[in-house]
Amino acid sequence: MSNVATFDTNTEAKIPVESPLAYSYRRSGAPAPTAKSQVVLREKPFLGHLVLRGGAVVLDGAVRGVLGVSLPGEPQGLVHDDEGKRSIQWISPDEWLVIVPGGEEFELENRLRAALGDAHFAISNVSGGQTLVELEGEAAREVLMKSVVYDVHPSHFPVGKGVTTIFAKTTVVLRRPSEERWELVVRRSFADYTYRWLLDAGDEYAIGVER
């Protein structure tokens, strides 16, 4: 810990903060959901995103002690805490994505560093560079079938799975936390592109946007 510089990215100053999709709403609009909407899009901005790197055994002990949740037991696994507000996703054999309510990430990082001690690991706070977009509704999978190269059929993509995949001409982390709800973890720089693509792909299903 003595060789690591950590800082809280959530400033106490009264600086206006906008979500990654704020510009998109102004530029492309945000059609409200209607009775005809078969898919609803909503952004969940300002969450805490931490990337953990290291050995699974060492990290699992620290994560269980701090968050009370174990690392996913299988590749491409996605697990949530009992409240459903905190998640851990397998990204690669030594990499996991942790998403928590905004404002918790700095304390979580410090507690994990203390629990891990001198172990070989890395923790990166990527909260400002990503946002999470939800798609929900009976046509959510149809919209994804237009957008990603990965097979999203329920037999291949069950609840509790997450993958990094190609979305149009960019990449997203695609997750399925429930039967009709999907999540896309999107890089901030591609948020507007992803949003406009989804509006177009969901047009035939009367896609609505909850803000």
C-alpha positions in Angstrom: 0.0 0.0 0.0 2.9 2.4 0.7 3.9 2.3 -2.9 0.5 2.8 -4.3 -1.1 6.3 -4.9 -4.9 6.1 -4.5 -7.4 8.9 -4.7 -11.2 9.3 -4.6 -12.5 10.2 -8.1 -15.7 11.5 -6.6 -15.0 15.2 -5.9 -16.6 17.1 -3.1 -16.6 20.3 -5.2 -19.9 21.4 -6.7 -19.0 20.6 -10.3 -21.8 19.8 -12.7 -21.6 16.2 -13.7 -23.3 14.6 -16.8 -23.8 11.0 -17.6 -22.1 9.6 -20.8 -25.5 9.7 -22.5 -26.4 13.2 -21.6 -25.2 14.5 -25.0 -27.0 11.7 -26.8 -30.3 12.6 -25.2 -29.9 16.2 -26.4 -28.7 15.2 -29.9 -30.8 12.1 -30.7 -33.7 12.5 -28.4 -35.1 10.0 -25.9 -38.4 8.6 -26.9 -40.5 7.8 -23.8 -41.8 4.2 -23.5 -45.4 3.6 -24.6 -47.8 0.7 -24.5 -46.3 -0.5 -27.8 -42.7 -0.6 -26.5 -41.4 -4.1 -26.6 -38.0 -3.0 -25.4 -36.9 -0.3 -22.9 -33.5 1.2 -22.7 -32.1 2.9 -19.5 -28.7 4.1 -18.5 -27.4 3.4 -15.1 -24.6 6.0 -14.9 -22.2 6.9 -12.1 -21.7 3.4 -10.8 -18.4 2.3 -9.4 -16.4 0.1 -11.8 -13.3 -1.7 -10.5 -11.1 -4.1 -12.5 -9.3 -6.7 -10.4 -6.3 -8.6 -11.7 -4.5 -11.5 -9.9 -4.8 -15.1 -8.8 -8.3 -16.4 -8.3 -7.7 -18.0 -4.9 -6.1 -14.9 -3.3 -8.6 -12.5 -4.8 -11.6 -14.7 -3.9 -10.6 -14.7 -0.2 -10.4 -10.9 -0.1 -13.5 -10.3 -2.1 -15.6 -12.7 0.1 -14.3 -10.9 3.2 -15.0 -7.4 1.9 -18.1 -7.8 -0.3 -19.5 -11.1 1.1 -19.6 -12.5 -2.5 -17.4 -15.1 -4.1 -15.8 -14.7 -7.5 -17.8 -16.5 -10.2 -17.0 -20.2 -10.1 -17.0 -20.6 -13.9 -15.6 -18.7 -16.9 -17.9 -16.0 -18.2 -19.8 -16.2 -14.9 -21.7 -13.2 -13.4 -22.7 -13.1 -9.7 -24.6 -10.6 -7.6 -24.9 -9.9 -3.9 -28.2 -10.6 -2.0 -29.4 -7.0 -2.7 -28.6 -7.3 -6.4 -26.7 -4.0 -6.3 -23.2 -5.3 -6.5 -21.8 -7.7 -9.1 -18.6 -9.5 -10.0 -18.0 -10.7 -13.6 -15.4 -13.1 -15.0 -13.6 -11.3 -17.8 -10.5 -13.5 -18.3 -8.6 -16.2 -16.3 -7.0 -13.5 -14.1 -9.4 -10.5 -14.5 -12.7 -9.6 -13.0 -15.1 -6.6 -13.2 -16.7 -5.4 -10.0 -19.6 -3.0 -10.3 -21.0 -1.3 -7.1 -23.3 1.7 -6.3 -21.6 5.0 -7.1 -19.5 6.3 -4.2 -18.6 2.9 -2.8 -15.7 2.2 -5.2 -13.0 4.2 -3.4 -13.6 2.6 0.0 -14.0 -0.8 -1.6 -10.6 -0.4 -3.3 -8.9 0.6 -0.1 -10.5 -2.3 1.8 -9.5 -4.8 -0.9 -5.9 -3.5 -0.9 -5.7 -3.9 2.9 -7.1 -7.4 2.7 -4.8 -8.4 -0.1 -1.7 -7.1 1.7 1.5 -8.1 -0.1 -0.2 -10.4 -2.6 0.5 -10.0 -6.3 -2.6 -8.1 -7.7 -3.8 -5.0 -9.4 -6.9 -2.9 -8.9 -8.0 -0.2 -11.4 -10.8 2.2 -10.9 -12.4 2.6 -14.4 -15.6 4.2 -13.2 -15.2 7.4 -15.2 -14.5 5.6 -18.5 -17.5 3.3 -18.6 -21.3 3.3 -18.2 -23.9 0.6 -18.0 -26.9 0.5 -20.3 -29.9 -1.8 -19.7 -32.2 -3.4 -22.2 -35.4 -4.9 -20.9 -38.5 -6.3 -22.6 -39.7 -9.1 -24.8 -37.8 -7.8 -27.8 -34.5 -7.1 -26.0 -32.9 -10.2 -27.4 -34.1 -9.4 -30.9 -32.4 -6.0 -30.7 -29.2 -7.7 -29.6 -29.4 -10.2 -32.4 -29.0 -7.2 -34.8 -26.1 -5.8 -32.8 -23.7 -8.4 -31.5 -21.8 -11.2 -33.1 -22.2 -13.5 -30.0 -25.0 -16.0 -29.9 -27.6 -14.7 -27.4 -30.1 -17.6 -27.7 -31.1 -18.7 -24.1 -29.6 -22.1 -24.6 -26.2 -20.5 -25.2 -26.6 -17.4 -23.1 -28.4 -18.2 -19.8 -29.0 -15.9 -16.9 -25.8 -15.3 -15.0 -23.5 -15.2 -18.0 -21.4 -12.3 -19.3 -19.0 -11.9 -22.2 -16.9 -9.4 -24.0 -18.1 -9.2 -27.6 -18.3 -7.2 -30.8 -21.1 -4.7 -30.9 -21.6 -3.2 -34.4 -18.1 -1.7 -34.9 -17.0 -1.5 -31.3 -16.9 -3.8 -28.2 -19.1 -4.1 -25.1 -19.3 -6.3 -22.1 -22.7 -8.0 -22.5 -24.3 -9.5 -19.4 -27.6 -11.2 -18.6 -28.7 -10.7 -15.0 -32.3 -11.9 -15.5 -34.6 -13.5 -18.0 -35.7 -10.3 -19.8 -33.0 -7.9 -18.8 -29.6 -7.5 -20.4 -26.8 -5.1 -19.5 -24.1 -3.6 -21.8 -21.0 -2.1 -20.1 -19.9 0.5 -22.6 -16.8 2.6 -22.9 -17.6 6.2 -22.4 -16.1 7.2 -25.8 -18.5 4.9 -27.6 -21.6 5.6 -25.5 -23.2 7.9 -28.1 -22.5 5.5 -30.9 -24.0 2.6 -29.0 -27.0 4.6 -28.0 -27.8 5.7 -31.5 -27.3 2.2 -32.8 -29.8 0.8 -30.3 -32.4 3.5 -31.1 -32.2 2.5 -34.7 -32.1 -1.3 -34.1 -35.1 -1.0 -31.7 -37.2 1.3 -33.8 -39.4 -1.5 -35.1 -40.1 -2.6 -31.5 -41.1 1.0 -30.5 -38.0 1.2 -28.2 -38.5 3.6 -25.3 -35.9 5.3 -23.1 -36.3 5.7 -19.4 -34.3 8.5 -17.9 
